[in-house]
Amino acid sequence: MIINREQVMYLVFGVLTTVVNLAVFYVAYNVLGLTVLVSNTVAWILAVLFAFVTNRTMVFRSEVRGFSGIMRECAKFFGGRLFSLGLESVLLWLLIDLIRLPVNPVKILTTVIVVVVNYFVSKFFVFKSRKEEEKNETV
């Protein structure tokens, strides 16, 4: 298995995004006393904002310029992240509320699953290179 720069950068910023997500979740759930799903949603919003900026500039080095292009990219990014939020929320509900597993280990497990899903969504849907987009348009 060969690991390239993009994957290393995604891992670094994925870890940092995960730290943002887990820290906000911990504070919202354990300190503020919010429900699991509300805490997760607040954590998701802040983590996604951080992730969009870092993924766009540092990981995938998007070449998209101009307000409308960046907004399209942002919409795709948030759409992909909404999908993974839904996936994570369903897993949290099933594992914590129905099966009654402990909150913090389940949150960590679901976060790992979401990070992997998000990489593939970002790479193949959101931050496709200019050459990949041109190739797809001619097919």
DSSP file (Angstrom, degrees, kcal/mol; ACC not computed):
  #  RESIDUE AA STRUCTURE BP1 BP2  ACC     N-H-->O    O-->H-N    N-H-->O    O-->H-N    TCO  KAPPA ALPHA  PHI   PSI    X-CA   Y-CA   Z-CA
    1    1 A M              0   0    0      0, 0.0     2,-0.5     0, 0.0     0, 0.0   0.000 360.0 360.0 360.0 122.2    0.0    0.0    0.0
    2    2 A I        -     0   0    0      0, 0.0     2,-0.5     0, 0.0     0, 0.0  -0.828 360.0-156.0 -99.0 131.2    1.5    3.3   -1.1
    3    3 A I        -     0   0    0     -2,-0.5     2,-0.2     4,-0.0     0, 0.0  -0.921  13.0-162.8-107.9 128.5    0.6    6.4    0.8
    4    4 A N     >  -     0   0    0     -2,-0.5     4,-2.1     1,-0.1     5,-0.2  -0.476  35.9 -93.8-104.7 177.6    0.9    9.7   -1.0
    5    5 A R  H  > S+     0   0    0      1,-0.2     4,-3.0     2,-0.2     5,-0.2   0.895 122.3  54.6 -56.4 -45.1    1.0   13.4    0.1
    6    6 A E  H  > S+     0   0    0      1,-0.2     4,-2.7     2,-0.2    -1,-0.2   0.910 109.0  47.3 -58.5 -44.5   -2.7   13.9   -0.2
    7    7 A Q  H  > S+     0   0    0      2,-0.2     4,-2.3     1,-0.2    -1,-0.2   0.885 112.6  49.3 -66.8 -38.4   -3.5   10.9    2.0
    8    8 A V  H  X S+     0   0    0     -4,-2.1     4,-2.6     2,-0.2    -2,-0.2   0.938 113.3  46.4 -65.0 -45.8   -1.0   12.0    4.7
    9    9 A M  H  X S+     0   0    0     -4,-3.0     4,-2.9     2,-0.2     5,-0.3   0.896 111.6  51.6 -63.7 -39.7   -2.4   15.5    4.6
   10   10 A Y  H  X S+     0   0    0     -4,-2.7     4,-2.4    -5,-0.2    -1,-0.2   0.910 110.6  49.2 -62.5 -40.4   -6.0   14.2    4.8
   11   11 A L  H  X S+     0   0    0     -4,-2.3     4,-2.5     2,-0.2    -2,-0.2   0.935 112.4  47.3 -63.1 -46.6   -4.9   12.1    7.8
   12   12 A V  H  X S+     0   0    0     -4,-2.6     4,-2.1     1,-0.2    -2,-0.2   0.955 119.7  37.8 -60.0 -52.1   -3.3   15.0    9.6
   13   13 A F  H  X S+     0   0    0     -4,-2.9     4,-2.5     1,-0.2    -1,-0.2   0.775 113.4  57.8 -75.2 -24.7   -6.3   17.4    9.0
   14   14 A G  H  X S+     0   0    0     -4,-2.4     4,-2.5    -5,-0.3    -1,-0.2   0.900 107.4  48.0 -65.8 -41.1   -8.7   14.5    9.5
   15   15 A V  H  X S+     0   0    0     -4,-2.5     4,-2.4     2,-0.2    -2,-0.2   0.933 113.3  47.5 -63.7 -45.3   -7.2   14.0   13.0
   16   16 A L  H  X S+     0   0    0     -4,-2.1     4,-2.2     2,-0.2    -2,-0.2   0.897 112.6  48.8 -63.7 -39.8   -7.4   17.8   13.7
   17   17 A T  H  X S+     0   0    0     -4,-2.5     4,-2.8     2,-0.2    -1,-0.2   0.899 110.7  51.5 -64.2 -40.1  -11.0   17.8   12.4
   18   18 A T  H  X S+     0   0    0     -4,-2.5     4,-3.3     2,-0.2     5,-0.3   0.889 107.6  52.4 -63.4 -39.7  -11.8   14.8   14.6
   19   19 A V  H  X S+     0   0    0     -4,-2.4     4,-2.6     2,-0.2     5,-0.3   0.929 110.6  47.7 -62.0 -44.3  -10.2   16.6   17.6
   20   20 A V  H  X S+     0   0    0     -4,-2.2     4,-2.4     2,-0.2     5,-0.3   0.952 114.7  46.9 -58.8 -49.0  -12.5   19.6   16.9
   21   21 A N  H  X S+     0   0    0     -4,-2.8     4,-2.5     1,-0.2    -2,-0.2   0.934 115.8  43.0 -59.9 -50.1  -15.5   17.3   16.6
   22   22 A L  H  X S+     0   0    0     -4,-3.3     4,-2.9     2,-0.2    -1,-0.2   0.885 114.1  50.6 -67.4 -39.1  -14.8   15.3   19.7
   23   23 A A  H  X S+     0   0    0     -4,-2.6     4,-2.3    -5,-0.3     5,-0.2   0.933 113.8  44.0 -65.1 -45.5  -13.9   18.3   21.9
   24   24 A V  H  X S+     0   0    0     -4,-2.4     4,-2.9    -5,-0.3     5,-0.2   0.921 114.7  50.2 -66.1 -42.4  -17.0   20.2   20.9
   25   25 A F  H  X S+     0   0    0     -4,-2.5     4,-3.0    -5,-0.3     5,-0.4   0.935 110.4  50.2 -59.2 -46.7  -19.1   17.0   21.4
   26   26 A Y  H  X>S+     0   0    0     -4,-2.9     4,-2.7     1,-0.2     5,-0.8   0.932 114.2  43.7 -58.1 -48.1  -17.6   16.4   24.8
   27   27 A V  I  X>S+     0   0    0     -4,-2.3     5,-2.8     3,-0.2     4,-1.3   0.937 116.1  47.1 -64.4 -46.6  -18.3   19.9   26.0
   28   28 A A  I  <5S+     0   0    0     -4,-2.9     6,-2.7    -5,-0.2    -2,-0.2   0.913 124.2  31.4 -63.4 -42.5  -21.8   20.0   24.5
   29   29 A Y  I  <5S+     0   0    0     -4,-3.0     4,-0.3    -5,-0.2    -2,-0.2   0.945 130.3  30.4 -81.8 -51.0  -22.8   16.6   26.0
   30   30 A N  I  <5S+     0   0    0     -4,-2.7    -3,-0.2    -5,-0.4    -2,-0.1   0.802 132.4  27.2 -85.0 -30.0  -20.8   16.3   29.2
   31   31 A V  I  <<S+     0   0    0     -4,-1.3    -3,-0.2    -5,-0.8    -4,-0.1   0.873 130.1  33.9 -98.1 -49.8  -20.5   20.0   30.3
   32   32 A L  S   <S-     0   0    0     -5,-2.8    -3,-0.2    -6,-0.2    -4,-0.2   0.669  97.5-131.8 -83.7 -16.4  -23.6   21.7   28.7
   33   33 A G        +     0   0    0     -6,-0.4    -4,-0.2    -4,-0.3    -3,-0.1   0.736  47.7 157.3  74.7  22.7  -25.8   18.6   29.2
   34   34 A L        -     0   0    0     -6,-2.7    -1,-0.2     1,-0.1    -2,-0.0  -0.347  48.5 -91.9 -73.7 161.9  -27.2   18.6   25.6
   35   35 A T     >  -     0   0    0      1,-0.1     4,-2.8    -2,-0.1     5,-0.2  -0.206  37.1-105.5 -68.1 166.1  -28.6   15.4   24.1
   36   36 A V  H  > S+     0   0    0      1,-0.2     4,-2.5     2,-0.2     5,-0.2   0.933 119.6  45.2 -58.9 -48.2  -26.4   13.1   22.1
   37   37 A L  H  > S+     0   0    0      2,-0.2     4,-2.0     1,-0.2    -1,-0.2   0.883 114.9  46.5 -69.8 -37.7  -27.9   14.1   18.8
   38   38 A V  H  > S+     0   0    0      2,-0.2     4,-2.4     1,-0.2     5,-0.2   0.933 113.8  49.2 -67.1 -44.7  -27.8   17.9   19.5
   39   39 A S  H  X S+     0   0    0     -4,-2.8     4,-2.3     1,-0.2    -2,-0.2   0.907 111.8  49.4 -59.0 -42.2  -24.3   17.6   20.8
   40   40 A N  H  X S+     0   0    0     -4,-2.5     4,-2.3    -5,-0.2    -1,-0.2   0.881 109.9  50.8 -65.9 -38.4  -23.3   15.7   17.7
   41   41 A T  H  X S+     0   0    0     -4,-2.0     4,-2.3     2,-0.2    -2,-0.2   0.916 111.2  47.0 -67.0 -43.8  -24.9   18.3   15.4
   42   42 A V  H  X S+     0   0    0     -4,-2.4     4,-1.8     1,-0.2     5,-0.2   0.932 114.1  48.3 -61.8 -45.7  -23.1   21.2   17.0
   43   43 A A  H  X S+     0   0    0     -4,-2.3     4,-2.2    -5,-0.2    -2,-0.2   0.890 110.4  52.7 -61.5 -39.3  -19.8   19.3   16.8
   44   44 A W  H  X S+     0   0    0     -4,-2.3     4,-2.9     2,-0.2     5,-0.3   0.924 105.9  52.4 -63.3 -46.1  -20.5   18.5   13.2
   45   45 A I  H  X S+     0   0    0     -4,-2.3     4,-1.9     1,-0.2    -1,-0.2   0.934 114.0  41.8 -58.6 -48.5  -21.1   22.1   12.1
   46   46 A L  H  X S+     0   0    0     -4,-1.8     4,-1.8     1,-0.2    -1,-0.2   0.889 115.8  49.5 -68.6 -38.2  -17.9   23.4   13.7
   47   47 A A  H  X S+     0   0    0     -4,-2.2     4,-2.8    -5,-0.2    -2,-0.2   0.891 109.9  51.3 -67.6 -38.8  -15.8   20.4   12.4
   48   48 A V  H  X S+     0   0    0     -4,-2.9     4,-2.8     2,-0.2     5,-0.2   0.894 107.7  52.1 -67.7 -39.3  -17.2   20.7    8.9
   49   49 A L  H  X S+     0   0    0     -4,-1.9     4,-1.6    -5,-0.3    -1,-0.2   0.941 113.7  44.1 -60.0 -46.2  -16.3   24.4    8.7
   50   50 A F  H  X S+     0   0    0     -4,-1.8     4,-2.1     1,-0.2    -2,-0.2   0.925 114.5  50.3 -61.9 -45.2  -12.8   23.6    9.8
   51   51 A A  H  X S+     0   0    0     -4,-2.8     4,-3.2     1,-0.2     5,-0.4   0.878 105.5  55.4 -64.8 -39.6  -12.6   20.6    7.4
   52   52 A F  H  X S+     0   0    0     -4,-2.8     4,-2.5     1,-0.2     5,-0.2   0.951 110.9  44.1 -59.9 -48.8  -13.8   22.5    4.3
   53   53 A V  H  X S+     0   0    0     -4,-1.6     4,-2.1    -5,-0.2     5,-0.3   0.936 119.4  41.4 -62.4 -47.3  -11.1   25.2    4.6
   54   54 A T  H  X>S+     0   0    0     -4,-2.1     4,-2.4     2,-0.2     5,-1.5   0.896 116.8  47.4 -72.1 -39.2   -8.3   22.7    5.3
   55   55 A N  I  <>S+     0   0    0     -4,-3.2     5,-2.8    -5,-0.2     6,-0.5   0.917 114.3  47.7 -65.9 -42.2   -9.4   20.1    2.8
   56   56 A R  I  <5S+     0   0    0     -4,-2.5     6,-2.6    -5,-0.4    -2,-0.2   0.918 126.6  24.4 -64.5 -45.0   -9.8   22.7    0.1
   57   57 A T  I  <5S+     0   0    0     -4,-2.1    -2,-0.2    -5,-0.2    -3,-0.2   0.862 133.7  25.1 -93.6 -38.9   -6.5   24.5    0.6
   58   58 A M  I  <5S+     0   0    0     -4,-2.4    -3,-0.2    -5,-0.3    -2,-0.1   0.817 125.2  33.6-101.3 -35.2   -4.1   22.0    2.2
   59   59 A V  I   <S+     0   0    0     -5,-1.5    -3,-0.2    -4,-0.2    -4,-0.2   0.960 132.3  16.4 -89.9 -62.5   -5.3   18.5    1.3
   60   60 A F  S   <S-     0   0    0     -5,-2.8    -4,-0.2    -6,-0.1     3,-0.1   0.522  86.6-141.6 -94.4  -6.6   -6.8   18.5   -2.2
   61   61 A R        -     0   0    0     -6,-0.5    -4,-0.2     1,-0.1    -5,-0.1   0.917  23.1-145.2  46.0  58.4   -5.3   21.9   -3.3
   62   62 A S        -     0   0    0     -6,-2.6    -1,-0.1    -7,-0.2    67,-0.1  -0.224  17.9-161.8 -56.8 136.6   -8.4   22.9   -5.1
   63   63 A E        +     0   0    0     -3,-0.1     2,-0.2     2,-0.1    -1,-0.1   0.378  51.4 122.8 -98.3   1.2   -7.8   25.0   -8.2
   64   64 A V        -     0   0    0      5,-0.1     2,-0.3     6,-0.0    -2,-0.0  -0.462  39.9-179.1 -67.2 131.6  -11.4   26.3   -8.3
   65   65 A R        +     0   0    0     -2,-0.2     4,-0.4     5,-0.0    -2,-0.1  -0.853  33.2  55.7-128.0 163.9  -11.5   30.1   -8.2
   66   66 A G  S  > S-     0   0    0     -2,-0.3     4,-2.5     3,-0.1     5,-0.3   0.229  85.2 -88.9  88.9 146.9  -14.3   32.6   -8.2
   67   67 A F  H  > S+     0   0    0      1,-0.2     4,-2.5     2,-0.2     5,-0.2   0.905 123.6  47.3 -57.2 -48.6  -17.2   32.9   -5.9
   68   68 A S  H  > S+     0   0    0      1,-0.2     4,-2.1     2,-0.2    -1,-0.2   0.886 113.0  49.2 -66.7 -37.9  -19.6   30.7   -7.8
   69   69 A G  H  > S+     0   0    0     -4,-0.4     4,-2.2     2,-0.2    -1,-0.2   0.920 113.1  46.2 -65.2 -44.0  -17.1   27.9   -8.2
   70   70 A I  H  X S+     0   0    0     -4,-2.5     4,-2.8     1,-0.2    -2,-0.2   0.885 111.8  52.1 -66.5 -38.0  -16.1   28.0   -4.6
   71   71 A M  H  X S+     0   0    0     -4,-2.5     4,-2.7    -5,-0.3    -1,-0.2   0.881 108.7  50.5 -66.7 -37.2  -19.8   28.0   -3.5
   72   72 A R  H  X S+     0   0    0     -4,-2.1     4,-2.4     2,-0.2    -2,-0.2   0.932 112.7  46.9 -62.0 -45.2  -20.5   24.9   -5.8
   73   73 A E  H  X S+     0   0    0     -4,-2.2     4,-2.7     1,-0.2    -2,-0.2   0.917 112.6  49.6 -61.3 -44.1  -17.5   23.2   -4.1
   74   74 A C  H  X S+     0   0    0     -4,-2.8     4,-3.0     2,-0.2     5,-0.2   0.904 109.7  51.0 -62.9 -42.6  -18.8   24.2   -0.7
   75   75 A A  H  X S+     0   0    0     -4,-2.7     4,-2.4     2,-0.2    -1,-0.2   0.917 112.2  46.6 -62.9 -43.2  -22.3   23.0   -1.4
   76   76 A K  H  X S+     0   0    0     -4,-2.4     4,-2.7     2,-0.2    -2,-0.2   0.915 113.0  50.5 -63.0 -42.5  -20.9   19.6   -2.6
   77   77 A F  H  X S+     0   0    0     -4,-2.7     4,-2.3     1,-0.2    -2,-0.2   0.950 113.3  43.6 -61.3 -50.4  -18.7   19.4    0.5
   78   78 A F  H  X S+     0   0    0     -4,-3.0     4,-2.4     1,-0.2    -1,-0.2   0.867 112.4  54.4 -65.4 -35.4  -21.5   20.2    2.9
   79   79 A G  H  X S+     0   0    0     -4,-2.4     4,-1.9    -5,-0.2    -1,-0.2   0.927 109.9  46.5 -61.7 -45.0  -23.8   17.8    1.0
   80   80 A G  H  X S+     0   0    0     -4,-2.7     4,-1.9     1,-0.2    -2,-0.2   0.888 113.3  49.1 -62.8 -39.4  -21.3   15.0    1.4
   81   81 A R  H  X S+     0   0    0     -4,-2.3     4,-2.4     2,-0.2    -2,-0.2   0.825 106.2  56.3 -72.0 -31.1  -20.9   15.9    5.1
   82   82 A L  H  X S+     0   0    0     -4,-2.4     4,-2.4     2,-0.2    -1,-0.2   0.902 106.3  52.1 -63.8 -39.2  -24.7   15.9    5.5
   83   83 A F  H  X S+     0   0    0     -4,-1.9     4,-2.3     1,-0.2    -2,-0.2   0.944 112.2  44.1 -59.2 -48.1  -24.7   12.3    4.2
   84   84 A S  H  X S+     0   0    0     -4,-1.9     4,-2.9     1,-0.2    -2,-0.2   0.829 110.1  56.0 -71.0 -29.4  -22.0   11.3    6.7
   85   85 A L  H  X S+     0   0    0     -4,-2.4     4,-3.0     2,-0.2    -1,-0.2   0.925 108.7  48.2 -62.6 -44.1  -23.8   13.2    9.5
   86   86 A G  H  X S+     0   0    0     -4,-2.4     4,-2.4     2,-0.2    -2,-0.2   0.928 112.5  48.3 -60.8 -45.3  -26.9   11.1    8.7
   87   87 A L  H  X S+     0   0    0     -4,-2.3     4,-2.3     1,-0.2    -2,-0.2   0.939 114.5  45.6 -58.8 -48.7  -24.9    7.9    8.7
   88   88 A E  H  X S+     0   0    0     -4,-2.9     4,-2.9     1,-0.2    -2,-0.2   0.903 111.6  51.8 -64.0 -42.2  -23.2    8.9   12.0
   89   89 A S  H  X S+     0   0    0     -4,-3.0     4,-2.6     2,-0.2    -1,-0.2   0.908 110.4  48.5 -62.9 -42.3  -26.5    9.9   13.6
   90   90 A V  H  X S+     0   0    0     -4,-2.4     4,-2.8    -5,-0.2    -1,-0.2   0.928 113.1  47.8 -63.1 -44.4  -28.2    6.6   12.7
   91   91 A L  H  X S+     0   0    0     -4,-2.3     4,-2.9    -5,-0.2     5,-0.3   0.916 112.4  49.0 -63.1 -42.7  -25.2    4.7   14.1
   92   92 A L  H  X>S+     0   0    0     -4,-2.9     4,-2.7     2,-0.2     5,-0.8   0.931 113.1  47.5 -60.9 -45.2  -25.2    6.7   17.3
   93   93 A W  I  X>S+     0   0    0     -4,-2.6     5,-1.8    -5,-0.2     4,-0.7   0.933 115.9  44.0 -61.9 -46.9  -28.9    6.2   17.7
   94   94 A L  I  <>S+     0   0    0     -4,-2.8     5,-2.3     3,-0.2     4,-0.3   0.950 121.6  37.3 -63.0 -49.7  -28.7    2.4   17.1
   95   95 A L  I  <5S+     0   0    0     -4,-2.9     6,-2.9    -5,-0.2    -2,-0.2   0.832 129.6  27.9 -77.8 -32.8  -25.6    1.8   19.2
   96   96 A I  I  <5S+     0   0    0     -4,-2.7     4,-0.4    -5,-0.3    -3,-0.2   0.913 129.0  32.1 -94.3 -54.6  -26.3    4.2   22.1
   97   97 A D  I  <<S+     0   0    0     -5,-0.8    -3,-0.2    -4,-0.7    -4,-0.1   0.898 131.7  27.3 -75.7 -40.4  -30.1    4.5   22.4
   98   98 A L  I   <S+     0   0    0     -5,-1.8    -3,-0.2    -4,-0.3    -4,-0.1   0.924 133.3  29.3 -89.0 -49.2  -31.2    1.1   21.2
   99   99 A I  S   <S-     0   0    0     -5,-2.3    -3,-0.2    -6,-0.2    -4,-0.2   0.708  96.9-135.1 -86.5 -20.1  -28.3   -1.2   22.1
  100  100 A R        +     0   0    0     -4,-0.4    -4,-0.2    -6,-0.3    -3,-0.1   0.856  41.6 162.2  69.6  39.1  -27.2    0.9   25.1
  101  101 A L        -     0   0    0     -6,-2.9    -1,-0.2     1,-0.1     2,-0.0  -0.503  52.4 -79.4 -79.3 159.1  -23.5    0.8   24.4
  102  102 A P     >  -     0   0    0      0, 0.0     4,-1.6     0, 0.0     5,-0.2  -0.346  39.0-130.5 -65.8 140.7  -21.4    3.5   26.2
  103  103 A V  H  > S+     0   0    0      1,-0.2     4,-2.6     2,-0.2     5,-0.2   0.923  96.0  48.3 -59.4 -55.9  -21.5    6.9   24.6
  104  104 A N  H  > S+     0   0    0      1,-0.2     4,-2.0     2,-0.2    -1,-0.2   0.897 112.5  45.4 -64.5 -45.0  -17.8    7.9   24.3
  105  105 A P  H  > S+     0   0    0      0, 0.0     4,-2.3     0, 0.0    -1,-0.2   0.899 114.6  50.3 -63.4 -36.5  -16.4    4.7   22.7
  106  106 A V  H  X S+     0   0    0     -4,-1.6     4,-2.8     2,-0.2     5,-0.3   0.912 108.3  52.7 -65.3 -41.7  -19.3    4.6   20.3
  107  107 A K  H  X S+     0   0    0     -4,-2.6     4,-1.8     1,-0.2    -1,-0.2   0.906 110.1  48.3 -60.4 -41.7  -18.7    8.2   19.3
  108  108 A I  H  X S+     0   0    0     -4,-2.0     4,-1.9     2,-0.2    -2,-0.2   0.931 112.2  48.9 -64.7 -45.7  -15.0    7.4   18.6
  109  109 A L  H  X S+     0   0    0     -4,-2.3     4,-1.8     1,-0.2    -2,-0.2   0.931 112.4  47.0 -59.9 -47.5  -15.9    4.3   16.5
  110  110 A T  H  X S+     0   0    0     -4,-2.8     4,-2.3     1,-0.2    -1,-0.2   0.842 108.0  57.2 -66.1 -31.4  -18.5    6.2   14.4
  111  111 A T  H  X S+     0   0    0     -4,-1.8     4,-2.3    -5,-0.3    -1,-0.2   0.906 104.8  51.1 -65.0 -41.1  -16.0    9.0   13.9
  112  112 A V  H  X S+     0   0    0     -4,-1.9     4,-1.7     2,-0.2    -2,-0.2   0.925 110.7  48.8 -61.4 -44.8  -13.5    6.6   12.4
  113  113 A I  H  X S+     0   0    0     -4,-1.8     4,-2.1     1,-0.2    -2,-0.2   0.922 111.7  49.5 -60.2 -44.5  -16.2    5.3   10.0
  114  114 A V  H  X S+     0   0    0     -4,-2.3     4,-2.9     1,-0.2    -1,-0.2   0.874 105.7  56.5 -64.9 -39.0  -17.1    8.8    9.0
  115  115 A V  H  X S+     0   0    0     -4,-2.3     4,-1.8     2,-0.2    -1,-0.2   0.915 109.3  46.3 -60.2 -43.2  -13.5    9.9    8.3
  116  116 A V  H  X S+     0   0    0     -4,-1.7     4,-1.5     2,-0.2    -2,-0.2   0.934 114.1  47.2 -66.0 -46.4  -13.1    7.1    5.8
  117  117 A V  H  X S+     0   0    0     -4,-2.1     4,-2.1     1,-0.2    -2,-0.2   0.919 110.9  53.0 -60.0 -44.0  -16.4    7.8    4.1
  118  118 A N  H  X S+     0   0    0     -4,-2.9     4,-2.7     1,-0.2     5,-0.2   0.848 103.1  57.2 -63.8 -35.1  -15.6   11.5    4.0
  119  119 A Y  H  X S+     0   0    0     -4,-1.8     4,-2.9     1,-0.2     5,-0.2   0.954 110.2  43.4 -59.8 -49.3  -12.2   10.9    2.3
  120  120 A F  H  X S+     0   0    0     -4,-1.5     4,-2.2     1,-0.2     5,-0.3   0.882 113.9  50.1 -68.1 -37.4  -13.8    9.1   -0.6
  121  121 A V  H  X>S+     0   0    0     -4,-2.1     4,-1.8     2,-0.2     5,-1.5   0.936 115.1  44.5 -63.5 -45.2  -16.6   11.6   -1.0
  122  122 A S  I  <>S+     0   0    0     -4,-2.7     5,-3.0     3,-0.2    -2,-0.2   0.926 116.5  45.1 -65.1 -45.3  -14.2   14.5   -1.0
  123  123 A K  I  <5S+     0   0    0     -4,-2.9    -2,-0.2    -5,-0.2     6,-0.2   0.913 125.7  27.4 -67.3 -43.8  -11.7   12.9   -3.4
  124  124 A F  I  <5S+     0   0    0     -4,-2.2    -1,-0.2    -5,-0.2    -2,-0.2   0.562 134.5  23.1-101.8  -8.6  -14.1   11.6   -6.0
  125  125 A F  I  <5S+     0   0    0     -4,-1.8     3,-0.2    -5,-0.3    -3,-0.2   0.716 125.8  28.8-122.9 -43.8  -17.1   14.0   -5.7
  126  126 A V  I   <S+     0   0    0     -5,-1.5     2,-0.2    -4,-0.2    -3,-0.2   0.954 124.3  29.5 -90.9 -56.8  -16.1   17.4   -4.2
  127  127 A F  S   <S+     0   0    0     -5,-3.0    -1,-0.2    -6,-0.1     3,-0.1  -0.259  74.7 159.7-106.9  45.7  -12.4   18.2   -5.0
  128  128 A K        -     0   0    0     -2,-0.2    -4,-0.1    -3,-0.2    -5,-0.0  -0.375  46.3-106.5 -62.7 144.6  -12.0   16.4   -8.3
  129  129 A S     >  -     0   0    0     -6,-0.2     4,-2.2     1,-0.1     5,-0.2  -0.298  27.0-108.7 -69.6 160.8   -9.0   17.7  -10.2
  130  130 A R  H  > S+     0   0    0      1,-0.2     4,-2.3     2,-0.2     5,-0.2   0.879 120.6  53.1 -56.5 -41.0   -9.6   19.9  -13.3
  131  131 A K  H  > S+     0   0    0      1,-0.2     4,-2.4     2,-0.2    -1,-0.2   0.898 108.0  49.9 -64.2 -41.3   -8.4   17.0  -15.5
  132  132 A E  H  > S+     0   0    0      2,-0.2     4,-2.3     1,-0.2    -1,-0.2   0.901 111.3  49.1 -64.2 -40.3  -10.9   14.5  -13.9
  133  133 A E  H  X S+     0   0    0     -4,-2.2     4,-1.9     2,-0.2    -2,-0.2   0.912 112.0  47.9 -65.5 -42.1  -13.8   17.0  -14.4
  134  134 A E  H  X S+     0   0    0     -4,-2.3     4,-1.3     1,-0.2    -2,-0.2   0.897 111.4  50.9 -65.5 -40.0  -12.8   17.6  -18.1
  135  135 A K  H  X S+     0   0    0     -4,-2.4     4,-0.7     1,-0.2     3,-0.3   0.909 111.1  48.1 -63.4 -42.6  -12.6   13.8  -18.6
  136  136 A N  H  < S+     0   0    0     -4,-2.3     3,-0.4     1,-0.2    -1,-0.2   0.823 108.0  55.4 -67.9 -31.7  -16.0   13.2  -17.1
  137  137 A E  H  < S+     0   0    0     -4,-1.9    -1,-0.2     1,-0.2    -2,-0.2   0.793 106.6  50.4 -71.9 -27.9  -17.6   16.0  -19.2
  138  138 A T  H  <        0   0    0     -4,-1.3    -1,-0.2    -3,-0.3    -2,-0.2   0.605 360.0 360.0 -86.1 -11.6  -16.4   14.4  -22.4
  139  139 A V     <        0   0    0     -4,-0.7    -1,-0.2    -3,-0.4    -2,-0.1   0.469 360.0 360.0 -81.4 360.0  -17.8   11.0  -21.6
